Amino acid sequence: MSLLECFRITGENVHYGTPTNPKLPSHIPGGSSSGSAVAVAAELVDFALGTDTTGCIRVPVAFCGVFGFRPSHGAVSTIGVLPVSQSLDSIGIKYGSRFLYFLA
């Protein structure tokens, strides 16, 4: 698998399979962090983390119908993250409505 195949904006993975979008099973889940958005949308977890370089937090949350937040670059430490682009990488969170209930 090439580096570019690991970080596709569509969320498609020919080697390990593409996660199924729980809201629209006939549509792609979007983004290299699509698995975490799928887990939240399927209500398997209340929230999940992901990395965002070129939209891989923002695209999957939009496609899977959940909420997401990508903080400003450098606001969250990226220590321990395999960087795609150190000047663009950011750690973000994806969450469903149940997570918002717990915050209230």
SULQUIBEL-V315599 format. One record per residue. N is the residue number from 1. RES is the residue in one small letter. SS is DSSP state (alpha for helix, beta for strand, coil for the rest). D_CENTER is the distance of its C-alpha to the mean C-alpha in whole Angstrom. Layout:
# SULQUIBEL-V315599
((N | RES | SS | D_CENTER) (N | RES | SS | D_CENTER))
This chain:
# SULQUIBEL-V315599
((1 | m | coil | 20) (2 | s | coil | 20) (3 | l | alpha | 17) (4 | l | alpha | 16) (5 | e | alpha | 16) (6 | c | alpha | 13) (7 | f | coil | 11) (8 | r | coil | 11) (9 | i | coil | 10) (10 | t | coil | 11) (11 | g | coil | 9) (12 | e | coil | 13) (13 | n | coil | 14) (14 | v | coil | 18) (15 | h | coil | 19) (16 | y | coil | 17) (17 | g | coil | 16) (18 | t | coil | 13) (19 | p | coil | 12) (20 | t | coil | 13) (21 | n | coil | 12) (22 | p | coil | 14) (23 | k | coil | 15) (24 | l | coil | 16) (25 | p | coil | 17) (26 | s | coil | 19) (27 | h | coil | 16) (28 | i | coil | 13) (29 | p | coil | 9) (30 | g | coil | 8) (31 | g | coil | 6) (32 | s | coil | 7) (33 | s | coil | 3) (34 | s | alpha | 5) (35 | g | alpha | 7) (36 | s | alpha | 5) (37 | a | alpha | 5) (38 | v | alpha | 8) (39 | a | alpha | 10) (40 | v | alpha | 10) (41 | a | alpha | 11) (42 | a | coil | 14) (43 | e | coil | 15) (44 | l | coil | 15) (45 | v | coil | 13) (46 | d | coil | 14) (47 | f | beta | 11) (48 | a | beta | 8) (49 | l | beta | 7) (50 | g | beta | 5) (51 | t | beta | 7) (52 | d | beta | 7) (53 | t | coil | 11) (54 | t | coil | 11) (55 | g | coil | 9) (56 | c | coil | 5) (57 | i | coil | 4) (58 | r | alpha | 7) (59 | v | alpha | 8) (60 | p | alpha | 5) (61 | v | alpha | 7) (62 | a | alpha | 10) (63 | f | alpha | 10) (64 | c | alpha | 10) (65 | g | coil | 12) (66 | v | coil | 10) (67 | f | beta | 10) (68 | g | beta | 8) (69 | f | beta | 10) (70 | r | beta | 10) (71 | p | coil | 13) (72 | s | coil | 16) (73 | h | coil | 16) (74 | g | coil | 18) (75 | a | coil | 18) (76 | v | coil | 16) (77 | s | coil | 17) (78 | t | coil | 15) (79 | i | coil | 18) (80 | g | coil | 17) (81 | v | coil | 14) (82 | l | coil | 15) (83 | p | coil | 15) (84 | v | coil | 15) (85 | s | coil | 17) (86 | q | coil | 18) (87 | s | coil | 19) (88 | l | coil | 15) (89 | d | coil | 13) (90 | s | beta | 11) (91 | i | beta | 10) (92 | g | beta | 8) (93 | i | beta | 8) (94 | k | beta | 7) (95 | y | beta | 10) (96 | g | coil | 13) (97 | s | alpha | 16) (98 | r | alpha | 18) (99 | f | alpha | 16) (100 | l | alpha | 18) (101 | y | alpha | 21) (102 | f | alpha | 21) (103 | l | alpha | 21) (104 | a | coil | 24))
